[in-house]
């Protein structure tokens, strides 16, 4: 047991979690590329979407259950168990590919099982930052987490491509399994704050699960700050996932900038978001964070709309970097607000509500974006997405709890004073 002191970026316990999270991000991005590429090779491009959707469906259906499980059994335990399961599953799959060729049905089964495990892993790993450092360090830690996520997204695909060239699908999935094993090893040595309300004994009946889920919804509604931030997060996620995954590609095609132009725009967005993470790592004590949150949401939403009019590639890249920086800063502040204002025993369920939209529901809006762009034009859809973000901004502006929000604990809880194994 020890006191939580000093900045997060100098805390060995936080750095162990951050490195474990980084390895998991690299593994995830490599896994998704390998899954899609293998599906294309054995079944053709038309089946890639089905395989990806098969993995996304369990996340939508089970994400809230995963959050409730994190609160009942403790985020650390759920993270370790789920990481162990997916590590063993991927390594077994990689070993099987050495002996036999993959089939579409086998890929579908792996995608579904991985999605099921992810539904438990993601809310738990998202709840851990508030349990490994003090409330005054949450902004800094979210900034570090944002940088790590961007690095993982950038590093994973090249690693998967290199492994694919050297040893095919078996090598890629084997590398993913090794990365997950290293992540698991680090997570075992991460210490967390004790959480009152957890129950690691006994079973989990259907009635208890339903009660825990309803408590999560009731808690979000009863906390003005938490509820308003969760709604605004949902609208911003829905407003940005289409432009990032489809919109910039369509825009580059419309403007005749080519695939390389789309890459520069997407890279600019990532660079801006990463820079905002570095800013928060260095400058964690932002003055008037509630006002900064409101301002970055409004400016970022307007930034999405500006792509309806940009006419040159350099301007588009700069606009993308600025918009990425604004929304990256906004997202980190949102997570810090939610985790600071949420009781430790409710973190899993509250984080699952936010994660459900970003990783479960929002991806299904991508085909809607593409279909709408084909019907009314890409610039018009960018304006619609901008309007959605501004609706979220309106919710933020009408919430006095957000406007006056500070990154200080809203509760007095002695259990947050020490970290235990």
C-alpha positions as a Markdown table, in Angstrom:
| # | Residue | x | y | z |
|---|---|---|---|---|
| 1 | Unk | 0.0 | 0.0 | 0.0 |
| 2 | Unk | 1.3 | 3.5 | -0.8 |
| 3 | Unk | 0.1 | 7.0 | -1.2 |
| 4 | Unk | -0.7 | 8.5 | -4.6 |
| 5 | Unk | 1.8 | 11.2 | -5.0 |
| 6 | Unk | 3.6 | 13.0 | -7.7 |
| 7 | Unk | 2.8 | 13.5 | -11.4 |
| 8 | Unk | 1.4 | 10.6 | -13.4 |
| 9 | Unk | 4.2 | 10.6 | -16.0 |
| 10 | Unk | 6.7 | 9.8 | -13.2 |
| 11 | Unk | 4.6 | 7.1 | -11.5 |
| 12 | Unk | 6.0 | 3.6 | -12.2 |
| 13 | Unk | 2.5 | 2.1 | -11.6 |
| 14 | Unk | 0.9 | 4.4 | -14.1 |
| 15 | Unk | 3.7 | 3.8 | -16.6 |
| 16 | Unk | 3.2 | 0.0 | -16.4 |
| 17 | Unk | -0.5 | 0.5 | -17.2 |
| 18 | Unk | 0.3 | 2.9 | -20.0 |
| 19 | Unk | 2.8 | 0.5 | -21.6 |
| 20 | Unk | 0.3 | -2.4 | -21.3 |
| 21 | Unk | -2.3 | -0.2 | -22.9 |
| 22 | Unk | 0.1 | 0.7 | -25.7 |
| 23 | Unk | 0.9 | -2.9 | -26.4 |
| 24 | Unk | -2.9 | -3.7 | -26.5 |
| 25 | Unk | -3.5 | -0.8 | -28.9 |
| 26 | Unk | -0.8 | -2.0 | -31.3 |
| 27 | Unk | -2.1 | -5.5 | -31.0 |
| 28 | Unk | -5.7 | -4.4 | -31.7 |
| 29 | Unk | -4.9 | -2.4 | -34.8 |
| 30 | Unk | -2.7 | -5.2 | -36.2 |
| 31 | Unk | -5.4 | -7.7 | -35.4 |
| 32 | Unk | -8.1 | -5.8 | -37.3 |
| 33 | Unk | -5.9 | -5.3 | -40.4 |
| 34 | Unk | -5.0 | -9.0 | -40.3 |
| 35 | Unk | -8.6 | -10.1 | -39.9 |
| 36 | Unk | -9.8 | -8.0 | -42.8 |
| 37 | Unk | -6.9 | -8.9 | -45.1 |
| 38 | Unk | -7.2 | -12.6 | -44.4 |
| 39 | Unk | -11.0 | -12.4 | -45.1 |
| 40 | Unk | -10.3 | -10.7 | -48.4 |
| 41 | Unk | -7.8 | -13.3 | -49.4 |
| 42 | Unk | -10.0 | -16.4 | -48.7 |
| 43 | Unk | -13.5 | -15.0 | -49.5 |
| 44 | Unk | -13.1 | -11.8 | -51.5 |
| 45 | Unk | -13.7 | -8.1 | -50.7 |
| 46 | Unk | -17.5 | -8.5 | -50.3 |
| 47 | Unk | -17.0 | -10.7 | -47.2 |
| 48 | Unk | -14.7 | -8.4 | -45.3 |
| 49 | Unk | -17.6 | -6.2 | -44.1 |
| 50 | Unk | -19.4 | -9.3 | -42.8 |
| 51 | Unk | -16.4 | -10.4 | -40.8 |
| 52 | Unk | -15.8 | -6.9 | -39.3 |
| 53 | Unk | -19.5 | -6.6 | -38.5 |
| 54 | Unk | -19.5 | -10.0 | -36.8 |
| 55 | Unk | -16.9 | -8.7 | -34.4 |
| 56 | Unk | -18.7 | -5.4 | -33.8 |
| 57 | Unk | -22.1 | -6.9 | -33.0 |
| 58 | Unk | -21.0 | -8.5 | -29.6 |
| 59 | Unk | -19.5 | -5.2 | -28.5 |
| 60 | Unk | -22.9 | -3.5 | -29.0 |
| 61 | Unk | -24.8 | -6.2 | -27.3 |
| 62 | Unk | -22.5 | -6.9 | -24.4 |
| 63 | Unk | -20.7 | -3.6 | -23.7 |
| 64 | Unk | -23.0 | -2.6 | -20.9 |
| 65 | Unk | -22.8 | -6.1 | -19.3 |
| 66 | Unk | -19.0 | -5.7 | -19.5 |
| 67 | Unk | -19.2 | -2.4 | -17.6 |
| 68 | Unk | -21.5 | -3.9 | -14.9 |
| 69 | Unk | -19.1 | -6.9 | -14.5 |
| 70 | Unk | -16.2 | -4.5 | -14.0 |
| 71 | Unk | -18.1 | -2.8 | -11.2 |
| 72 | Unk | -19.1 | -6.0 | -9.5 |
| 73 | Unk | -15.8 | -7.9 | -9.7 |
| 74 | Unk | -13.4 | -5.0 | -10.0 |
| 75 | Unk | -11.9 | -3.5 | -13.3 |
| 76 | Unk | -8.5 | -5.0 | -12.6 |
| 77 | Unk | -9.8 | -8.5 | -12.3 |
| 78 | Unk | -12.0 | -8.2 | -15.4 |
| 79 | Unk | -9.1 | -6.7 | -17.5 |
| 80 | Unk | -6.7 | -9.5 | -16.5 |
| 81 | Unk | -9.2 | -12.3 | -17.2 |
| 82 | Unk | -10.4 | -10.9 | -20.5 |
| 83 | Unk | -6.9 | -10.1 | -21.7 |
| 84 | Unk | -5.9 | -13.7 | -20.8 |
| 85 | Unk | -8.8 | -15.1 | -22.8 |
| 86 | Unk | -8.1 | -13.2 | -25.9 |
| 87 | Unk | -4.4 | -13.8 | -25.7 |
| 88 | Unk | -4.9 | -17.6 | -25.4 |
| 89 | Unk | -7.6 | -17.5 | -28.2 |
| 90 | Unk | -5.4 | -15.6 | -30.7 |
| 91 | Unk | -2.3 | -17.7 | -30.0 |
| 92 | Unk | -4.3 | -20.9 | -30.4 |
| 93 | Unk | -5.7 | -19.5 | -33.7 |
| 94 | Unk | -2.2 | -18.6 | -34.9 |
| 95 | Unk | -1.0 | -22.1 | -34.1 |
| 96 | Unk | -3.9 | -23.6 | -36.0 |
| 97 | Unk | -3.1 | -21.5 | -39.0 |
| 98 | Unk | 0.3 | -23.2 | -39.1 |
| 99 | Unk | -1.4 | -26.5 | -39.6 |
| 100 | Unk | -4.3 | -25.6 | -41.8 |
| 101 | Unk | -5.7 | -22.9 | -44.0 |
| 102 | Unk | -8.2 | -20.4 | -42.5 |
| 103 | Unk | -11.8 | -20.6 | -43.6 |
| 104 | Unk | -14.5 | -17.9 | -43.6 |
| 105 | Unk | -16.4 | -19.6 | -40.9 |
| 106 | Unk | -13.3 | -19.8 | -38.7 |
| 107 | Unk | -12.6 | -16.1 | -39.2 |
| 108 | Unk | -16.2 | -15.3 | -38.3 |
| 109 | Unk | -15.9 | -17.4 | -35.1 |
| 110 | Unk | -12.7 | -15.6 | -34.1 |
| 111 | Unk | -14.2 | -12.2 | -34.8 |
| 112 | Unk | -17.3 | -12.9 | -32.7 |
| 113 | Unk | -15.3 | -14.3 | -29.8 |
| 114 | Unk | -12.8 | -11.4 | -29.9 |
| 115 | Unk | -15.7 | -9.0 | -29.9 |
| 116 | Unk | -17.3 | -10.7 | -26.9 |
| 117 | Unk | -14.1 | -10.5 | -24.9 |
| 118 | Unk | -13.5 | -6.9 | -26.0 |
| 119 | Unk | -17.0 | -6.0 | -24.6 |
| 120 | Unk | -15.6 | -6.9 | -21.2 |
| 121 | Unk | -12.1 | -5.6 | -21.7 |
| 122 | Unk | -12.8 | -2.1 | -23.0 |
| 123 | Unk | -15.0 | -0.7 | -20.2 |
| 124 | Unk | -12.6 | -2.2 | -17.6 |
| 125 | Unk | -9.4 | -0.8 | -19.1 |
| 126 | Unk | -11.2 | 2.6 | -19.5 |
| 127 | Unk | -12.1 | 2.6 | -15.8 |
| 128 | Unk | -8.5 | 1.9 | -14.6 |
| 129 | Unk | -7.1 | 5.4 | -15.0 |
| 130 | Unk | -9.2 | 6.8 | -12.1 |
| 131 | Unk | -8.1 | 3.9 | -10.0 |
| 132 | Unk | -4.3 | 4.2 | -10.5 |
| 133 | Unk | -3.7 | 7.9 | -10.0 |
| 134 | Unk | -5.1 | 10.8 | -8.1 |
| 135 | Unk | -7.9 | 13.0 | -9.4 |
| 136 | Unk | -5.6 | 15.9 | -10.0 |
| 137 | Unk | -3.6 | 13.8 | -12.5 |
| 138 | Unk | -6.5 | 12.5 | -14.5 |
| 139 | Unk | -6.1 | 15.1 | -17.3 |
| 140 | Unk | -2.4 | 14.4 | -17.6 |
| 141 | Unk | -3.1 | 10.6 | -17.7 |
| 142 | Unk | -5.9 | 11.0 | -20.3 |
| 143 | Unk | -3.4 | 13.1 | -22.4 |
| 144 | Unk | -0.8 | 10.3 | -22.2 |
| 145 | Unk | -3.5 | 7.8 | -23.0 |
| 146 | Unk | -4.5 | 9.7 | -26.1 |
| 147 | Unk | -0.9 | 9.9 | -27.4 |
| 148 | Unk | -0.6 | 6.1 | -26.7 |
| 149 | Unk | -3.8 | 5.4 | -28.6 |
| 150 | Unk | -2.6 | 7.3 | -31.7 |
| 151 | Unk | 0.8 | 5.7 | -31.6 |
| 152 | Unk | -0.8 | 2.3 | -31.4 |
| 153 | Unk | -3.1 | 3.0 | -34.3 |
| 154 | Unk | -0.1 | 4.1 | -36.4 |
| 155 | Unk | 2.3 | 1.3 | -35.4 |
| 156 | Unk | -0.1 | -1.7 | -35.6 |
| 157 | Unk | -0.8 | -1.8 | -39.4 |
| 158 | Unk | 2.8 | -1.6 | -40.5 |
| 159 | Unk | 3.7 | -4.3 | -38.0 |
| 160 | Unk | 0.9 | -6.4 | -39.4 |
| 161 | Unk | 2.1 | -5.8 | -43.0 |
| 162 | Unk | 5.7 | -6.8 | -42.2 |
| 163 | Unk | 4.6 | -10.0 | -40.4 |
| 164 | Unk | 2.2 | -10.8 | -43.2 |
| 165 | Unk | 5.0 | -10.5 | -45.7 |
| 166 | Unk | 7.4 | -12.7 | -43.6 |
| 167 | Unk | 5.0 | -15.5 | -42.6 |
| 168 | Unk | 1.5 | -14.9 | -43.7 |
| 169 | Unk | -1.6 | -14.8 | -41.5 |
| 170 | Unk | -0.1 | -17.2 | -38.9 |
| 171 | Unk | 2.8 | -14.8 | -38.3 |
| 172 | Unk | 0.5 | -11.8 | -37.9 |
| 173 | Unk | -1.9 | -13.4 | -35.5 |
| 174 | Unk | 1.1 | -14.9 | -33.6 |
| 175 | Unk | 2.6 | -11.4 | -33.3 |
| 176 | Unk | -0.7 | -10.1 | -32.0 |
| 177 | Unk | -0.8 | -12.9 | -29.4 |
| 178 | Unk | 2.7 | -12.1 | -28.2 |
| 179 | Unk | 1.8 | -8.4 | -27.8 |
| 180 | Unk | -1.3 | -9.3 | -25.8 |
| 181 | Unk | 0.8 | -11.7 | -23.6 |
| 182 | Unk | 3.3 | -8.9 | -22.9 |
| 183 | Unk | 0.4 | -6.5 | -22.1 |
| 184 | Unk | -1.1 | -9.1 | -19.8 |
| 185 | Unk | 2.2 | -9.5 | -17.9 |
| 186 | Unk | 2.4 | -5.8 | -17.2 |
| 187 | Unk | -1.3 | -5.6 | -16.2 |
| 188 | Unk | -0.7 | -8.3 | -13.5 |
| 189 | Unk | 1.7 | -5.9 | -11.8 |
| 190 | Unk | -0.5 | -2.8 | -12.0 |
| 191 | Unk | -1.8 | -1.8 | -8.6 |
| 192 | Unk | -5.2 | -0.2 | -8.2 |
| 193 | Unk | -7.2 | 1.7 | -5.5 |
| 194 | Unk | -9.7 | -0.3 | -3.6 |
| 195 | Unk | -13.3 | 0.1 | -4.6 |
| 196 | Unk | -16.2 | -0.2 | -2.2 |
| 197 | Unk | -19.2 | -2.0 | -3.6 |
| 198 | Unk | -17.4 | -4.7 | -5.5 |
| 199 | Unk | -18.3 | -8.3 | -4.9 |
| 200 | Unk | -15.9 | -11.0 | -6.1 |
| 201 | Unk | -17.8 | -13.8 | -4.3 |
| 202 | Unk | -20.7 | -15.8 | -5.6 |
| 203 | Unk | -22.5 | -15.8 | -8.9 |
| 204 | Unk | -24.3 | -13.2 | -11.0 |
| 205 | Unk | -28.0 | -13.9 | -11.5 |
| 206 | Unk | -30.0 | -12.3 | -14.2 |
| 207 | Unk | -31.9 | -10.2 | -11.7 |
| 208 | Unk | -28.7 | -8.9 | -10.2 |
| 209 | Unk | -27.3 | -8.1 | -13.7 |
| 210 | Unk | -30.5 | -6.2 | -14.6 |
| 211 | Unk | -30.4 | -4.3 | -11.3 |
| 212 | Unk | -26.7 | -3.3 | -11.8 |
| 213 | Unk | -27.5 | -2.1 | -15.4 |
| 214 | Unk | -30.4 | 0.0 | -14.2 |
| 215 | Unk | -28.3 | 1.5 | -11.4 |
| 216 | Unk | -25.8 | 2.6 | -14.1 |
| 217 | Unk | -28.4 | 4.4 | -16.1 |
| 218 | Unk | -30.0 | 5.9 | -13.0 |
| 219 | Unk | -26.6 | 7.1 | -11.8 |
| 220 | Unk | -25.8 | 8.8 | -15.2 |
| 221 | Unk | -29.2 | 10.5 | -15.1 |
| 222 | Unk | -28.8 | 11.7 | -11.5 |
| 223 | Unk | -25.4 | 13.3 | -12.0 |
| 224 | Unk | -25.9 | 16.3 | -14.2 |
| 225 | Unk | -22.2 | 16.6 | -15.2 |
| 226 | Unk | -21.8 | 12.9 | -16.0 |
| 227 | Unk | -25.1 | 12.7 | -18.0 |
| 228 | Unk | -24.5 | 15.8 | -20.0 |
| 229 | Unk | -20.9 | 14.9 | -20.9 |
| 230 | Unk | -21.9 | 11.3 | -21.9 |
| 231 | Unk | -24.6 | 12.7 | -24.3 |
| 232 | Unk | -22.2 | 15.2 | -25.8 |
| 233 | Unk | -19.5 | 12.5 | -26.2 |
| 234 | Unk | -22.1 | 10.4 | -28.1 |
| 235 | Unk | -23.0 | 13.2 | -30.5 |
| 236 | Unk | -19.4 | 14.1 | -31.2 |
| 237 | Unk | -18.4 | 10.5 | -31.8 |
| 238 | Unk | -21.2 | 10.0 | -34.3 |
| 239 | Unk | -20.3 | 13.4 | -35.9 |
| 240 | Unk | -16.6 | 12.4 | -36.4 |
| 241 | Unk | -16.5 | 8.7 | -37.2 |
| 242 | Unk | -18.0 | 9.1 | -40.6 |
| 243 | Unk | -15.7 | 11.9 | -41.8 |
| 244 | Unk | -12.7 | 10.1 | -40.4 |
| 245 | Unk | -13.4 | 6.7 | -41.9 |
| 246 | Unk | -15.2 | 7.6 | -45.1 |
| 247 | Unk | -15.6 | 11.4 | -45.5 |
| 248 | Unk | -11.9 | 12.3 | -46.1 |
| 249 | Unk | -11.6 | 9.5 | -48.7 |
| 250 | Unk | -14.6 | 10.7 | -50.5 |
| 251 | Unk | -13.5 | 14.3 | -50.2 |
| 252 | Unk | -10.0 | 13.5 | -51.6 |
| 253 | Unk | -11.7 | 11.7 | -54.5 |
| 254 | Unk | -14.1 | 14.6 | -55.2 |
| 255 | Unk | -11.2 | 17.2 | -55.2 |
| 256 | Unk | -8.9 | 14.9 | -57.2 |
| 257 | Unk | -6.3 | 14.7 | -54.5 |
| 258 | Unk | -6.0 | 10.9 | -54.7 |
| 259 | Unk | -5.4 | 8.3 | -52.0 |
| 260 | Unk | -2.2 | 10.0 | -50.9 |
| 261 | Unk | -4.1 | 13.2 | -50.3 |
| 262 | Unk | -6.6 | 11.4 | -48.2 |
| 263 | Unk | -3.7 | 9.9 | -46.2 |
| 264 | Unk | -2.3 | 13.4 | -45.6 |
| 265 | Unk | -5.6 | 14.6 | -44.3 |
| 266 | Unk | -6.2 | 11.6 | -42.0 |
| 267 | Unk | -2.6 | 11.8 | -40.8 |
| 268 | Unk | -3.1 | 15.5 | -40.1 |
| 269 | Unk | -6.1 | 14.7 | -37.9 |
| 270 | Unk | -4.1 | 12.1 | -36.0 |
| 271 | Unk | -1.1 | 14.4 | -35.6 |
| 272 | Unk | -3.4 | 17.1 | -34.2 |
| 273 | Unk | -5.0 | 14.7 | -31.7 |
| 274 | Unk | -1.6 | 13.4 | -30.7 |
| 275 | Unk | -0.3 | 16.9 | -30.1 |
| 276 | Unk | -3.3 | 17.7 | -27.9 |
| 277 | Unk | -2.4 | 14.7 | -25.8 |
| 278 | Unk | 1.2 | 15.9 | -25.4 |
| 279 | Unk | -0.1 | 19.3 | -24.4 |
| 280 | Unk | -2.2 | 17.8 | -21.6 |
| 281 | Unk | 0.7 | 15.7 | -20.5 |
| 282 | Unk | 2.8 | 18.8 | -20.1 |
| 283 | Unk | 0.1 | 21.2 | -19.0 |
| 284 | Unk | -2.4 | 19.2 | -16.8 |
| 285 | Unk | -3.7 | 22.1 | -14.8 |
| 286 | Unk | -5.7 | 23.9 | -17.4 |
| 287 | Unk | -7.5 | 27.0 | -16.2 |
| 288 | Unk | -11.3 | 26.9 | -16.4 |
| 289 | Unk | -11.4 | 23.4 | -17.9 |
| 290 | Unk | -15.2 | 23.6 | -18.3 |
| 291 | Unk | -14.9 | 26.6 | -20.5 |
| 292 | Unk | -12.1 | 25.0 | -22.5 |
| 293 | Unk | -14.3 | 21.9 | -23.0 |
| 294 | Unk | -17.2 | 24.0 | -24.3 |
| 295 | Unk | -14.9 | 26.0 | -26.6 |
| 296 | Unk | -13.1 | 23.1 | -28.1 |
| 297 | Unk | -16.4 | 21.3 | -28.8 |
| 298 | Unk | -17.8 | 24.3 | -30.6 |
| 299 | Unk | -14.6 | 25.0 | -32.6 |
| 300 | Unk | -14.1 | 21.3 | -33.4 |
| 301 | Unk | -17.6 | 20.9 | -34.7 |
| 302 | Unk | -17.2 | 24.0 | -36.9 |
| 303 | Unk | -13.9 | 22.5 | -38.1 |
| 304 | Unk | -15.8 | 19.5 | -39.4 |
| 305 | Unk | -18.1 | 21.7 | -41.3 |
| 306 | Unk | -15.3 | 23.7 | -42.9 |
| 307 | Unk | -14.3 | 20.7 | -45.1 |
| 308 | Unk | -17.4 | 21.4 | -47.1 |
| 309 | Unk | -15.6 | 24.4 | -48.6 |
| 310 | Unk | -11.8 | 23.7 | -48.5 |
| 311 | Unk | -10.5 | 23.7 | -52.0 |
| 312 | Unk | -6.7 | 22.9 | -51.7 |
| 313 | Unk | -4.9 | 20.0 | -50.1 |
| 314 | Unk | -2.6 | 22.0 | -47.9 |
| 315 | Unk | -5.5 | 23.9 | -46.4 |
| 316 | Unk | -7.4 | 20.6 | -45.9 |
| 317 | Unk | -4.4 | 19.1 | -44.0 |
| 318 | Unk | -4.0 | 22.2 | -41.8 |
| 319 | Unk | -7.7 | 22.3 | -41.1 |
| 320 | Unk | -7.6 | 18.5 | -40.3 |
| 321 | Unk | -4.7 | 19.0 | -37.9 |
| 322 | Unk | -6.4 | 21.9 | -36.1 |
| 323 | Unk | -9.8 | 20.0 | -35.9 |
| 324 | Unk | -8.0 | 16.9 | -34.6 |
| 325 | Unk | -6.2 | 18.9 | -31.9 |
| 326 | Unk | -9.4 | 20.6 | -30.8 |
| 327 | Unk | -11.4 | 17.3 | -30.6 |
| 328 | Unk | -8.6 | 15.4 | -29.1 |
| 329 | Unk | -8.4 | 18.0 | -26.3 |
| 330 | Unk | -12.1 | 17.9 | -25.9 |
| 331 | Unk | -12.2 | 14.1 | -25.7 |
| 332 | Unk | -9.5 | 13.9 | -23.1 |
| 333 | Unk | -11.3 | 16.5 | -20.9 |
| 334 | Unk | -14.5 | 14.6 | -21.3 |
| 335 | Unk | -13.0 | 11.4 | -19.9 |
| 336 | Unk | -11.3 | 13.3 | -17.1 |
| 337 | Unk | -14.6 | 15.0 | -16.1 |
| 338 | Unk | -16.5 | 11.7 | -16.1 |
| 339 | Unk | -13.9 | 9.8 | -14.2 |
| 340 | Unk | -13.5 | 12.6 | -11.6 |
| 341 | Unk | -17.2 | 13.0 | -11.0 |
| 342 | Unk | -18.0 | 9.2 | -10.9 |
| 343 | Unk | -17.9 | 7.1 | -7.8 |
| 344 | Unk | -15.3 | 4.3 | -8.1 |
| 345 | Unk | -17.9 | 1.6 | -7.7 |
| 346 | Unk | -19.8 | 2.9 | -10.8 |
| 347 | Unk | -16.8 | 3.5 | -13.1 |
| 348 | Unk | -17.2 | 0.4 | -15.1 |
| 349 | Unk | -20.9 | 1.0 | -16.0 |
| 350 | Unk | -20.4 | 4.7 | -16.7 |
| 351 | Unk | -17.3 | 4.0 | -18.9 |
| 352 | Unk | -19.2 | 1.3 | -20.8 |
| 353 | Unk | -21.9 | 3.9 | -21.7 |
| 354 | Unk | -19.3 | 6.1 | -23.3 |
| 355 | Unk | -17.4 | 3.3 | -24.9 |
| 356 | Unk | -20.6 | 1.7 | -26.3 |
| 357 | Unk | -21.2 | 4.7 | -28.6 |
| 358 | Unk | -17.6 | 5.2 | -29.8 |
| 359 | Unk | -16.7 | 1.5 | -30.4 |
| 360 | Unk | -20.2 | -0.1 | -30.8 |
| 361 | Unk | -22.8 | 2.2 | -32.3 |
| 362 | Unk | -20.8 | 4.9 | -34.1 |
| 363 | Unk | -19.1 | 2.5 | -36.6 |
| 364 | Unk | -22.5 | 1.5 | -37.9 |
| 365 | Unk | -23.0 | 5.1 | -39.0 |
| 366 | Unk | -20.1 | 4.8 | -41.5 |
| 367 | Unk | -22.3 | 3.2 | -44.3 |
| 368 | Unk | -25.0 | 5.8 | -43.5 |
| 369 | Unk | -22.4 | 8.5 | -44.2 |
| 370 | Unk | -21.4 | 6.9 | -47.5 |
| 371 | Unk | -25.0 | 6.4 | -48.7 |
| 372 | Unk | -26.0 | 9.9 | -47.7 |
| 373 | Unk | -22.9 | 11.3 | -49.4 |
| 374 | Unk | -23.8 | 9.5 | -52.6 |
| 375 | Unk | -27.3 | 10.9 | -52.5 |
| 376 | Unk | -26.7 | 14.6 | -51.6 |
| 377 | Unk | -23.0 | 15.1 | -52.0 |
| 378 | Unk | -20.0 | 14.8 | -49.6 |
| 379 | Unk | -19.9 | 18.5 | -48.6 |
| 380 | Unk | -23.5 | 18.4 | -47.5 |
| 381 | Unk | -22.8 | 15.4 | -45.2 |
| 382 | Unk | -19.9 | 17.2 | -43.6 |
| 383 | Unk | -22.3 | 20.0 | -42.8 |
| 384 | Unk | -24.7 | 17.6 | -41.3 |
| 385 | Unk | -22.0 | 16.1 | -39.1 |
| 386 | Unk | -20.9 | 19.5 | -38.1 |
| 387 | Unk | -24.5 | 20.3 | -37.1 |
| 388 | Unk | -24.6 | 17.1 | -34.9 |
| 389 | Unk | -21.5 | 18.3 | -33.1 |
| 390 | Unk | -23.0 | 21.7 | -32.6 |
| 391 | Unk | -26.1 | 20.1 | -31.1 |
| 392 | Unk | -23.7 | 18.4 | -28.6 |
| 393 | Unk | -22.2 | 21.8 | -28.0 |
| 394 | Unk | -25.6 | 23.3 | -27.3 |
| 395 | Unk | -26.1 | 20.6 | -24.6 |
| 396 | Unk | -22.8 | 21.5 | -23.1 |
| 397 | Unk | -23.5 | 25.3 | -23.1 |
| 398 | Unk | -26.9 | 24.8 | -21.4 |
| 399 | Unk | -25.3 | 22.7 | -18.7 |
| 400 | Unk | -24.1 | 24.9 | -15.8 |
| 401 | Unk | -22.5 | 21.7 | -14.4 |
| 402 | Unk | -20.2 | 21.5 | -17.4 |
| 403 | Unk | -19.5 | 25.2 | -17.7 |
| 404 | Unk | -18.4 | 25.4 | -14.1 |
| 405 | Unk | -16.7 | 22.0 | -14.1 |
| 406 | Unk | -13.3 | 21.7 | -12.4 |
| 407 | Unk | -10.9 | 18.7 | -12.5 |
| 408 | Unk | -11.1 | 18.2 | -8.7 |
| 409 | Unk | -12.8 | 15.3 | -7.0 |
| 410 | Unk | -16.5 | 15.9 | -6.3 |
| 411 | Unk | -16.4 | 13.5 | -3.4 |
| 412 | Unk | -14.5 | 12.8 | -0.2 |
| 413 | Unk | -13.4 | 9.1 | -0.3 |
| 414 | Unk | -10.7 | 7.8 | 1.9 |
| 415 | Unk | -10.3 | 4.8 | -0.3 |
| 416 | Unk | -8.7 | 7.0 | -3.0 |
| 417 | Unk | -5.8 | 7.8 | -0.7 |
| 418 | Unk | -3.9 | 4.6 | -1.2 |
| 419 | Unk | -3.1 | 2.1 | -3.9 |
| 420 | Unk | -3.1 | -1.6 | -3.0 |
| 421 | Unk | -2.1 | -4.7 | -4.9 |
